[in-house]
Amino acid sequence: MILLQSYLTGSRDWIVLNATMGTLAAWAREDVALVRWLRPELERLTADERGSVRRRATKLLATLPS
């Protein structure tokens, strides 16, 4: 999980970001600590310059448990 978190915070590749967001969001359904870490990262990515990254982050934010 730590490796994927580093991809999400450090990569500029849109494919890596989209794939990593999806995986981490799926795992977060079972891990409250991961939700707390992931939510601000997805919120940050909703302002990304690339439309696919923005849309994916927005969509996944809506699926996270509260």
Distance bins in CASP14 RR format, pairs under 12 A and 6 or more apart:
PFRMAT RR
TARGET T0000
AUTHOR 0000-0000-0000
RMODE 2
METHOD distances of the structure
MODEL  1
1 7 0 0 0 0 0 1 0 0 0 0 0
1 8 0 0 0 0 0 1 0 0 0 0 0
1 20 0 0 0 0 0 1 0 0 0 0 0
1 23 0 0 0 0 1 0 0 0 0 0 0
1 24 1 0 0 1 0 0 0 0 0 0 0
1 26 0 0 0 0 0 1 0 0 0 0 0
1 27 1 0 0 1 0 0 0 0 0 0 0
1 28 0 0 0 0 0 1 0 0 0 0 0
1 30 0 0 0 0 0 1 0 0 0 0 0
1 31 0 0 0 0 1 0 0 0 0 0 0
1 33 0 0 0 0 1 0 0 0 0 0 0
1 34 1 0 0 1 0 0 0 0 0 0 0
1 37 0 0 0 0 1 0 0 0 0 0 0
1 38 0 0 0 0 0 1 0 0 0 0 0
2 8 0 0 0 0 0 1 0 0 0 0 0
2 9 0 0 0 0 0 1 0 0 0 0 0
2 24 0 0 0 0 0 1 0 0 0 0 0
2 34 0 0 0 0 0 1 0 0 0 0 0
2 37 0 0 0 0 0 1 0 0 0 0 0
3 9 0 0 0 0 0 1 0 0 0 0 0
3 10 0 0 0 0 0 1 0 0 0 0 0
3 11 0 0 0 0 0 1 0 0 0 0 0
3 16 0 0 0 0 0 1 0 0 0 0 0
3 20 0 0 0 0 1 0 0 0 0 0 0
3 23 0 0 0 0 0 1 0 0 0 0 0
3 24 0 0 0 0 0 1 0 0 0 0 0
4 10 0 0 0 0 0 1 0 0 0 0 0
4 11 0 0 0 0 0 1 0 0 0 0 0
4 16 0 0 0 0 1 0 0 0 0 0 0
4 17 0 0 0 0 0 1 0 0 0 0 0
4 19 0 0 0 0 1 0 0 0 0 0 0
4 20 1 0 1 0 0 0 0 0 0 0 0
4 21 0 0 0 0 1 0 0 0 0 0 0
4 22 0 0 0 0 1 0 0 0 0 0 0
4 23 1 0 0 1 0 0 0 0 0 0 0
4 24 1 0 1 0 0 0 0 0 0 0 0
4 25 0 0 0 0 0 1 0 0 0 0 0
4 26 0 0 0 0 0 1 0 0 0 0 0
4 27 0 0 0 0 1 0 0 0 0 0 0
4 28 0 0 0 0 0 1 0 0 0 0 0
4 34 0 0 0 0 1 0 0 0 0 0 0
4 37 0 0 0 0 0 1 0 0 0 0 0
4 38 0 0 0 0 0 1 0 0 0 0 0
4 41 0 0 0 0 0 1 0 0 0 0 0
5 11 0 0 0 0 0 1 0 0 0 0 0
5 20 0 0 0 0 1 0 0 0 0 0 0
5 21 0 0 0 0 0 1 0 0 0 0 0
5 23 0 0 0 0 0 1 0 0 0 0 0
5 24 1 0 0 1 0 0 0 0 0 0 0
5 27 0 0 0 0 0 1 0 0 0 0 0
5 28 0 0 0 0 0 1 0 0 0 0 0
5 31 0 0 0 0 0 1 0 0 0 0 0
5 33 0 0 0 0 0 1 0 0 0 0 0
5 34 0 0 0 0 1 0 0 0 0 0 0
5 37 1 0 0 1 0 0 0 0 0 0 0
5 38 0 0 0 0 1 0 0 0 0 0 0
5 40 0 0 0 0 0 1 0 0 0 0 0
5 41 0 0 0 0 1 0 0 0 0 0 0
6 16 0 0 0 0 0 1 0 0 0 0 0
6 20 0 0 0 0 1 0 0 0 0 0 0
6 24 0 0 0 0 0 1 0 0 0 0 0
6 37 0 0 0 0 0 1 0 0 0 0 0
6 41 0 0 0 0 0 1 0 0 0 0 0
7 13 0 0 0 0 1 0 0 0 0 0 0
7 14 0 0 0 0 0 1 0 0 0 0 0
7 15 0 0 0 0 0 1 0 0 0 0 0
7 16 1 0 1 0 0 0 0 0 0 0 0
7 17 1 0 0 1 0 0 0 0 0 0 0
7 18 0 0 0 0 0 1 0 0 0 0 0
7 19 0 0 0 0 1 0 0 0 0 0 0
7 20 1 0 1 0 0 0 0 0 0 0 0
7 21 0 0 0 0 1 0 0 0 0 0 0
7 22 0 0 0 0 0 1 0 0 0 0 0
7 23 0 0 0 0 1 0 0 0 0 0 0
7 24 0 0 0 0 1 0 0 0 0 0 0
7 41 0 0 0 0 0 1 0 0 0 0 0
8 16 0 0 0 0 1 0 0 0 0 0 0
8 17 1 0 0 1 0 0 0 0 0 0 0
8 18 0 0 0 0 0 1 0 0 0 0 0
8 19 0 0 0 0 1 0 0 0 0 0 0
8 20 1 0 1 0 0 0 0 0 0 0 0
8 21 1 0 0 1 0 0 0 0 0 0 0
8 22 0 0 0 0 1 0 0 0 0 0 0
8 23 0 0 0 0 1 0 0 0 0 0 0
8 24 1 0 0 1 0 0 0 0 0 0 0
8 25 0 0 0 0 0 1 0 0 0 0 0
8 27 0 0 0 0 0 1 0 0 0 0 0
8 28 0 0 0 0 0 1 0 0 0 0 0
8 34 0 0 0 0 0 1 0 0 0 0 0
8 37 0 0 0 0 1 0 0 0 0 0 0
8 38 0 0 0 0 1 0 0 0 0 0 0
8 40 0 0 0 0 0 1 0 0 0 0 0
8 41 1 0 1 0 0 0 0 0 0 0 0
8 42 0 0 0 0 1 0 0 0 0 0 0
8 44 0 0 0 0 1 0 0 0 0 0 0
8 45 1 0 0 1 0 0 0 0 0 0 0
8 48 0 0 0 0 0 1 0 0 0 0 0
8 53 0 0 0 0 0 1 0 0 0 0 0
8 56 0 0 0 0 0 1 0 0 0 0 0
8 57 0 0 0 0 1 0 0 0 0 0 0
8 60 0 0 0 0 0 1 0 0 0 0 0
9 16 0 0 0 0 0 1 0 0 0 0 0
9 17 0 0 0 0 1 0 0 0 0 0 0
9 20 0 0 0 0 1 0 0 0 0 0 0
9 21 0 0 0 0 0 1 0 0 0 0 0
9 24 0 0 0 0 0 1 0 0 0 0 0
9 37 0 0 0 0 1 0 0 0 0 0 0
9 38 0 0 0 0 0 1 0 0 0 0 0
9 40 0 0 0 0 0 1 0 0 0 0 0
9 41 1 0 0 1 0 0 0 0 0 0 0
9 42 0 0 0 0 0 1 0 0 0 0 0
9 44 0 0 0 0 1 0 0 0 0 0 0
9 45 0 0 0 0 0 1 0 0 0 0 0
10 16 0 0 0 0 1 0 0 0 0 0 0
10 17 0 0 0 0 1 0 0 0 0 0 0
10 20 0 0 0 0 1 0 0 0 0 0 0
10 41 0 0 0 0 0 1 0 0 0 0 0
10 44 0 0 0 0 0 1 0 0 0 0 0
10 45 0 0 0 0 0 1 0 0 0 0 0
11 17 1 0 1 0 0 0 0 0 0 0 0
11 18 0 0 0 0 0 1 0 0 0 0 0
11 19 0 0 0 0 1 0 0 0 0 0 0
11 20 1 0 0 1 0 0 0 0 0 0 0
11 21 0 0 0 0 0 1 0 0 0 0 0
11 41 0 0 0 0 0 1 0 0 0 0 0
11 45 0 0 0 0 0 1 0 0 0 0 0
11 48 0 0 0 0 0 1 0 0 0 0 0
11 53 0 0 0 0 0 1 0 0 0 0 0
12 45 0 0 0 0 0 1 0 0 0 0 0
12 48 0 0 0 0 1 0 0 0 0 0 0
12 49 0 0 0 0 0 1 0 0 0 0 0
12 50 0 0 0 0 1 0 0 0 0 0 0
12 53 0 0 0 0 0 1 0 0 0 0 0
13 19 0 0 0 0 1 0 0 0 0 0 0
13 20 0 0 0 0 1 0 0 0 0 0 0
13 48 0 0 0 0 0 1 0 0 0 0 0
13 50 0 0 0 0 0 1 0 0 0 0 0
13 52 0 0 0 0 0 1 0 0 0 0 0
13 53 0 0 0 0 1 0 0 0 0 0 0
14 20 0 0 0 0 0 1 0 0 0 0 0
14 21 0 0 0 0 0 1 0 0 0 0 0
14 45 0 0 0 0 0 1 0 0 0 0 0
14 48 0 0 0 0 1 0 0 0 0 0 0
14 49 0 0 0 0 1 0 0 0 0 0 0
14 50 1 0 1 0 0 0 0 0 0 0 0
14 51 0 0 0 0 1 0 0 0 0 0 0
14 52 1 0 1 0 0 0 0 0 0 0 0
14 53 1 0 1 0 0 0 0 0 0 0 0
14 54 0 0 0 0 0 1 0 0 0 0 0
14 55 0 0 0 0 0 1 0 0 0 0 0
14 56 0 0 0 0 1 0 0 0 0 0 0
14 57 0 0 0 0 0 1 0 0 0 0 0
15 21 0 0 0 0 0 1 0 0 0 0 0
15 22 0 0 0 0 0 1 0 0 0 0 0
15 50 0 0 0 0 0 1 0 0 0 0 0
15 52 0 0 0 0 1 0 0 0 0 0 0
15 53 0 0 0 0 1 0 0 0 0 0 0
15 56 0 0 0 0 0 1 0 0 0 0 0
16 22 0 0 0 0 0 1 0 0 0 0 0
16 23 0 0 0 0 0 1 0 0 0 0 0
16 24 0 0 0 0 0 1 0 0 0 0 0
16 45 0 0 0 0 0 1 0 0 0 0 0
16 50 0 0 0 0 0 1 0 0 0 0 0
16 52 0 0 0 0 0 1 0 0 0 0 0
16 53 0 0 0 0 0 1 0 0 0 0 0
16 56 0 0 0 0 0 1 0 0 0 0 0
17 23 0 0 0 0 0 1 0 0 0 0 0
17 24 0 0 0 0 0 1 0 0 0 0 0
17 41 0 0 0 0 1 0 0 0 0 0 0
17 42 0 0 0 0 0 1 0 0 0 0 0
17 44 0 0 0 0 0 1 0 0 0 0 0
17 45 1 0 0 1 0 0 0 0 0 0 0
17 48 1 0 0 1 0 0 0 0 0 0 0
17 49 0 0 0 0 0 1 0 0 0 0 0
17 50 0 0 0 0 1 0 0 0 0 0 0
17 51 0 0 0 0 0 1 0 0 0 0 0
17 52 0 0 0 0 1 0 0 0 0 0 0
17 53 1 0 1 0 0 0 0 0 0 0 0
17 54 0 0 0 0 0 1 0 0 0 0 0
17 55 0 0 0 0 0 1 0 0 0 0 0
17 56 1 0 0 1 0 0 0 0 0 0 0
17 57 0 0 0 0 1 0 0 0 0 0 0
17 60 0 0 0 0 0 1 0 0 0 0 0
18 24 0 0 0 0 0 1 0 0 0 0 0
18 25 0 0 0 0 0 1 0 0 0 0 0
18 42 0 0 0 0 0 1 0 0 0 0 0
18 45 0 0 0 0 1 0 0 0 0 0 0
18 48 0 0 0 0 0 1 0 0 0 0 0
18 50 0 0 0 0 1 0 0 0 0 0 0
18 51 0 0 0 0 0 1 0 0 0 0 0
18 52 1 0 0 1 0 0 0 0 0 0 0
18 53 1 0 0 1 0 0 0 0 0 0 0
18 54 0 0 0 0 0 1 0 0 0 0 0
18 55 0 0 0 0 1 0 0 0 0 0 0
18 56 1 0 1 0 0 0 0 0 0 0 0
18 57 0 0 0 0 1 0 0 0 0 0 0
18 59 0 0 0 0 0 1 0 0 0 0 0
18 60 0 0 0 0 1 0 0 0 0 0 0
19 25 0 0 0 0 0 1 0 0 0 0 0
19 26 0 0 0 0 0 1 0 0 0 0 0
19 52 0 0 0 0 0 1 0 0 0 0 0
19 53 0 0 0 0 0 1 0 0 0 0 0
19 56 0 0 0 0 1 0 0 0 0 0 0
19 60 0 0 0 0 0 1 0 0 0 0 0
20 26 0 0 0 0 0 1 0 0 0 0 0
20 27 0 0 0 0 0 1 0 0 0 0 0
20 38 0 0 0 0 0 1 0 0 0 0 0
20 41 0 0 0 0 1 0 0 0 0 0 0
20 42 0 0 0 0 0 1 0 0 0 0 0
20 45 0 0 0 0 0 1 0 0 0 0 0
20 53 0 0 0 0 0 1 0 0 0 0 0
20 56 0 0 0 0 0 1 0 0 0 0 0
20 57 0 0 0 0 0 1 0 0 0 0 0
20 60 0 0 0 0 0 1 0 0 0 0 0
21 27 0 0 0 0 0 1 0 0 0 0 0
21 28 0 0 0 0 0 1 0 0 0 0 0
21 38 0 0 0 0 1 0 0 0 0 0 0
21 39 0 0 0 0 0 1 0 0 0 0 0
21 41 0 0 0 0 1 0 0 0 0 0 0
21 42 1 0 0 1 0 0 0 0 0 0 0
21 43 0 0 0 0 0 1 0 0 0 0 0
21 44 0 0 0 0 0 1 0 0 0 0 0
21 45 1 0 0 1 0 0 0 0 0 0 0
21 46 0 0 0 0 0 1 0 0 0 0 0
21 48 0 0 0 0 0 1 0 0 0 0 0
21 52 0 0 0 0 0 1 0 0 0 0 0
21 53 0 0 0 0 1 0 0 0 0 0 0
21 54 0 0 0 0 0 1 0 0 0 0 0
21 55 0 0 0 0 0 1 0 0 0 0 0
21 56 1 0 1 0 0 0 0 0 0 0 0
21 57 1 0 0 1 0 0 0 0 0 0 0
21 58 0 0 0 0 0 1 0 0 0 0 0
21 59 0 0 0 0 1 0 0 0 0 0 0
21 60 1 0 1 0 0 0 0 0 0 0 0
21 61 0 0 0 0 1 0 0 0 0 0 0
21 63 0 0 0 0 0 1 0 0 0 0 0
21 64 0 0 0 0 0 1 0 0 0 0 0
22 28 0 0 0 0 1 0 0 0 0 0 0
22 29 0 0 0 0 0 1 0 0 0 0 0
22 38 0 0 0 0 1 0 0 0 0 0 0
22 41 0 0 0 0 0 1 0 0 0 0 0
22 42 0 0 0 0 1 0 0 0 0 0 0
22 45 0 0 0 0 0 1 0 0 0 0 0
22 53 0 0 0 0 0 1 0 0 0 0 0
22 56 1 0 0 1 0 0 0 0 0 0 0
22 57 0 0 0 0 1 0 0 0 0 0 0
22 59 0 0 0 0 1 0 0 0 0 0 0
22 60 1 0 0 1 0 0 0 0 0 0 0
22 61 0 0 0 0 0 1 0 0 0 0 0
22 63 0 0 0 0 1 0 0 0 0 0 0
22 64 0 0 0 0 0 1 0 0 0 0 0
23 29 0 0 0 0 0 1 0 0 0 0 0
23 34 0 0 0 0 0 1 0 0 0 0 0
23 38 0 0 0 0 0 1 0 0 0 0 0
23 56 0 0 0 0 0 1 0 0 0 0 0
23 60 0 0 0 0 0 1 0 0 0 0 0
24 30 0 0 0 0 0 1 0 0 0 0 0
24 31 0 0 0 0 1 0 0 0 0 0 0
24 33 0 0 0 0 0 1 0 0 0 0 0
24 34 1 0 0 1 0 0 0 0 0 0 0
24 35 0 0 0 0 1 0 0 0 0 0 0
24 37 0 0 0 0 1 0 0 0 0 0 0
24 38 1 0 1 0 0 0 0 0 0 0 0
24 39 0 0 0 0 0 1 0 0 0 0 0
24 41 0 0 0 0 1 0 0 0 0 0 0
24 42 0 0 0 0 1 0 0 0 0 0 0
24 45 0 0 0 0 0 1 0 0 0 0 0
24 56 0 0 0 0 0 1 0 0 0 0 0
24 57 0 0 0 0 0 1 0 0 0 0 0
24 60 0 0 0 0 1 0 0 0 0 0 0
24 61 0 0 0 0 0 1 0 0 0 0 0
24 63 0 0 0 0 0 1 0 0 0 0 0
24 64 0 0 0 0 1 0 0 0 0 0 0
25 31 0 0 0 0 0 1 0 0 0 0 0
25 34 0 0 0 0 1 0 0 0 0 0 0
25 35 0 0 0 0 1 0 0 0 0 0 0
25 37 0 0 0 0 0 1 0 0 0 0 0
25 38 1 0 0 1 0 0 0 0 0 0 0
25 39 0 0 0 0 0 1 0 0 0 0 0
25 41 0 0 0 0 0 1 0 0 0 0 0
25 42 1 0 0 1 0 0 0 0 0 0 0
25 45 0 0 0 0 0 1 0 0 0 0 0
25 56 0 0 0 0 1 0 0 0 0 0 0
25 57 0 0 0 0 1 0 0 0 0 0 0
25 58 0 0 0 0 0 1 0 0 0 0 0
25 59 0 0 0 0 1 0 0 0 0 0 0
25 60 1 0 1 0 0 0 0 0 0 0 0
25 61 0 0 0 0 1 0 0 0 0 0 0
25 62 0 0 0 0 1 0 0 0 0 0 0
25 63 1 0 0 1 0 0 0 0 0 0 0
25 64 1 0 0 1 0 0 0 0 0 0 0
25 65 0 0 0 0 0 1 0 0 0 0 0
26 34 0 0 0 0 0 1 0 0 0 0 0
26 35 0 0 0 0 0 1 0 0 0 0 0
26 38 0 0 0 0 0 1 0 0 0 0 0
26 60 0 0 0 0 1 0 0 0 0 0 0
26 63 0 0 0 0 1 0 0 0 0 0 0
26 64 0 0 0 0 0 1 0 0 0 0 0
26 65 0 0 0 0 0 1 0 0 0 0 0
27 33 0 0 0 0 0 1 0 0 0 0 0
27 34 1 0 1 0 0 0 0 0 0 0 0
27 35 0 0 0 0 1 0 0 0 0 0 0
27 37 0 0 0 0 0 1 0 0 0 0 0
27 38 0 0 0 0 1 0 0 0 0 0 0
27 60 0 0 0 0 0 1 0 0 0 0 0
27 64 0 0 0 0 0 1 0 0 0 0 0
27 65 0 0 0 0 0 1 0 0 0 0 0
28 34 1 0 1 0 0 0 0 0 0 0 0
28 35 1 0 1 0 0 0 0 0 0 0 0
28 36 0 0 0 0 1 0 0 0 0 0 0
28 37 0 0 0 0 1 0 0 0 0 0 0
28 38 1 0 1 0 0 0 0 0 0 0 0
28 39 0 0 0 0 1 0 0 0 0 0 0
28 41 0 0 0 0 0 1 0 0 0 0 0
28 42 0 0 0 0 1 0 0 0 0 0 0
28 60 0 0 0 0 1 0 0 0 0 0 0
28 61 0 0 0 0 0 1 0 0 0 0 0
28 63 0 0 0 0 1 0 0 0 0 0 0
28 64 1 0 1 0 0 0 0 0 0 0 0
28 65 1 0 0 1 0 0 0 0 0 0 0
28 66 0 0 0 0 0 1 0 0 0 0 0
29 35 0 0 0 0 1 0 0 0 0 0 0
29 38 0 0 0 0 0 1 0 0 0 0 0
29 60 0 0 0 0 0 1 0 0 0 0 0
29 63 1 0 0 1 0 0 0 0 0 0 0
29 64 1 0 0 1 0 0 0 0 0 0 0
29 65 1 0 0 1 0 0 0 0 0 0 0
29 66 0 0 0 0 0 1 0 0 0 0 0
30 64 0 0 0 0 0 1 0 0 0 0 0
30 65 0 0 0 0 1 0 0 0 0 0 0
31 37 0 0 0 0 1 0 0 0 0 0 0
31 38 0 0 0 0 1 0 0 0 0 0 0
31 64 0 0 0 0 0 1 0 0 0 0 0
31 65 0 0 0 0 1 0 0 0 0 0 0
32 38 0 0 0 0 0 1 0 0 0 0 0
32 39 0 0 0 0 0 1 0 0 0 0 0
32 64 0 0 0 0 0 1 0 0 0 0 0
32 65 1 0 0 1 0 0 0 0 0 0 0
32 66 0 0 0 0 0 1 0 0 0 0 0
33 39 0 0 0 0 0 1 0 0 0 0 0
33 65 0 0 0 0 0 1 0 0 0 0 0
34 41 0 0 0 0 0 1 0 0 0 0 0
34 42 0 0 0 0 0 1 0 0 0 0 0
34 64 0 0 0 0 1 0 0 0 0 0 0
34 65 0 0 0 0 0 1 0 0 0 0 0
35 41 0 0 0 0 0 1 0 0 0 0 0
35 42 0 0 0 0 0 1 0 0 0 0 0
35 60 0 0 0 0 0 1 0 0 0 0 0
35 61 0 0 0 0 0 1 0 0 0 0 0
35 63 0 0 0 0 0 1 0 0 0 0 0
35 64 1 0 1 0 0 0 0 0 0 0 0
35 65 1 0 1 0 0 0 0 0 0 0 0
35 66 0 0 0 0 1 0 0 0 0 0 0
36 42 0 0 0 0 0 1 0 0 0 0 0
36 64 0 0 0 0 1 0 0 0 0 0 0
36 65 0 0 0 0 0 1 0 0 0 0 0
36 66 0 0 0 0 0 1 0 0 0 0 0
37 43 0 0 0 0 0 1 0 0 0 0 0
37 44 0 0 0 0 0 1 0 0 0 0 0
37 64 0 0 0 0 0 1 0 0 0 0 0
38 44 0 0 0 0 0 1 0 0 0 0 0
38 45 0 0 0 0 0 1 0 0 0 0 0
38 57 0 0 0 0 0 1 0 0 0 0 0
38 60 0 0 0 0 1 0 0 0 0 0 0
38 61 0 0 0 0 1 0 0 0 0 0 0
38 63 0 0 0 0 0 1 0 0 0 0 0
38 64 1 0 0 1 0 0 0 0 0 0 0
38 65 0 0 0 0 0 1 0 0 0 0 0
39 45 0 0 0 0 0 1 0 0 0 0 0
39 46 0 0 0 0 0 1 0 0 0 0 0
39 57 0 0 0 0 0 1 0 0 0 0 0
39 60 0 0 0 0 1 0 0 0 0 0 0
39 61 1 0 0 1 0 0 0 0 0 0 0
39 62 0 0 0 0 0 1 0 0 0 0 0
39 63 0 0 0 0 0 1 0 0 0 0 0
39 64 1 0 0 1 0 0 0 0 0 0 0
39 65 0 0 0 0 0 1 0 0 0 0 0
39 66 0 0 0 0 1 0 0 0 0 0 0
40 46 0 0 0 0 0 1 0 0 0 0 0
40 47 0 0 0 0 0 1 0 0 0 0 0
40 57 0 0 0 0 0 1 0 0 0 0 0
40 61 0 0 0 0 0 1 0 0 0 0 0
40 64 0 0 0 0 0 1 0 0 0 0 0
41 47 0 0 0 0 0 1 0 0 0 0 0
41 48 0 0 0 0 0 1 0 0 0 0 0
41 53 0 0 0 0 0 1 0 0 0 0 0
41 57 0 0 0 0 1 0 0 0 0 0 0
41 60 0 0 0 0 0 1 0 0 0 0 0
41 61 0 0 0 0 1 0 0 0 0 0 0
41 64 0 0 0 0 0 1 0 0 0 0 0
42 48 0 0 0 0 0 1 0 0 0 0 0
42 53 0 0 0 0 0 1 0 0 0 0 0
42 54 0 0 0 0 0 1 0 0 0 0 0
42 55 0 0 0 0 0 1 0 0 0 0 0
42 56 0 0 0 0 1 0 0 0 0 0 0
42 57 1 0 1 0 0 0 0 0 0 0 0
42 58 0 0 0 0 1 0 0 0 0 0 0
42 59 0 0 0 0 1 0 0 0 0 0 0
42 60 1 0 1 0 0 0 0 0 0 0 0
42 61 1 0 1 0 0 0 0 0 0 0 0
42 62 0 0 0 0 1 0 0 0 0 0 0
42 63 0 0 0 0 1 0 0 0 0 0 0
42 64 1 0 0 1 0 0 0 0 0 0 0
43 54 0 0 0 0 0 1 0 0 0 0 0
43 57 1 0 0 1 0 0 0 0 0 0 0
43 58 0 0 0 0 1 0 0 0 0 0 0
43 60 0 0 0 0 0 1 0 0 0 0 0
43 61 1 0 0 1 0 0 0 0 0 0 0
43 62 0 0 0 0 0 1 0 0 0 0 0
43 64 0 0 0 0 0 1 0 0 0 0 0
44 53 0 0 0 0 0 1 0 0 0 0 0
44 54 0 0 0 0 0 1 0 0 0 0 0
44 57 1 0 0 1 0 0 0 0 0 0 0
44 58 0 0 0 0 0 1 0 0 0 0 0
44 61 0 0 0 0 0 1 0 0 0 0 0
45 51 0 0 0 0 0 1 0 0 0 0 0
45 52 0 0 0 0 0 1 0 0 0 0 0
45 53 1 0 1 0 0 0 0 0 0 0 0
45 54 1 0 0 1 0 0 0 0 0 0 0
45 55 0 0 0 0 0 1 0 0 0 0 0
45 56 1 0 0 1 0 0 0 0 0 0 0
45 57 1 1 0 0 0 0 0 0 0 0 0
45 58 0 0 0 0 1 0 0 0 0 0 0
45 59 0 0 0 0 0 1 0 0 0 0 0
45 60 0 0 0 0 1 0 0 0 0 0 0
45 61 0 0 0 0 1 0 0 0 0 0 0
46 53 0 0 0 0 1 0 0 0 0 0 0
46 54 1 0 1 0 0 0 0 0 0 0 0
46 55 0 0 0 0 1 0 0 0 0 0 0
46 56 0 0 0 0 1 0 0 0 0 0 0
46 57 1 0 1 0 0 0 0 0 0 0 0
46 58 1 0 1 0 0 0 0 0 0 0 0
46 59 0 0 0 0 1 0 0 0 0 0 0
46 60 0 0 0 0 1 0 0 0 0 0 0
46 61 1 0 0 1 0 0 0 0 0 0 0
46 62 0 0 0 0 0 1 0 0 0 0 0
47 53 0 0 0 0 1 0 0 0 0 0 0
47 54 1 0 0 1 0 0 0 0 0 0 0
47 57 0 0 0 0 1 0 0 0 0 0 0
47 58 0 0 0 0 0 1 0 0 0 0 0
48 54 1 0 1 0 0 0 0 0 0 0 0
48 55 0 0 0 0 1 0 0 0 0 0 0
48 56 0 0 0 0 1 0 0 0 0 0 0
48 57 1 0 0 1 0 0 0 0 0 0 0
48 58 0 0 0 0 0 1 0 0 0 0 0
50 56 0 0 0 0 1 0 0 0 0 0 0
50 57 0 0 0 0 0 1 0 0 0 0 0
51 57 0 0 0 0 1 0 0 0 0 0 0
51 58 0 0 0 0 1 0 0 0 0 0 0
51 59 0 0 0 0 0 1 0 0 0 0 0
52 58 0 0 0 0 0 1 0 0 0 0 0
52 59 0 0 0 0 0 1 0 0 0 0 0
53 59 0 0 0 0 0 1 0 0 0 0 0
53 60 0 0 0 0 0 1 0 0 0 0 0
54 60 0 0 0 0 0 1 0 0 0 0 0
54 61 0 0 0 0 0 1 0 0 0 0 0
55 61 0 0 0 0 0 1 0 0 0 0 0
55 62 0 0 0 0 0 1 0 0 0 0 0
56 62 0 0 0 0 0 1 0 0 0 0 0
56 63 0 0 0 0 0 1 0 0 0 0 0
57 63 0 0 0 0 0 1 0 0 0 0 0
57 64 0 0 0 0 0 1 0 0 0 0 0
58 64 0 0 0 0 0 1 0 0 0 0 0
END
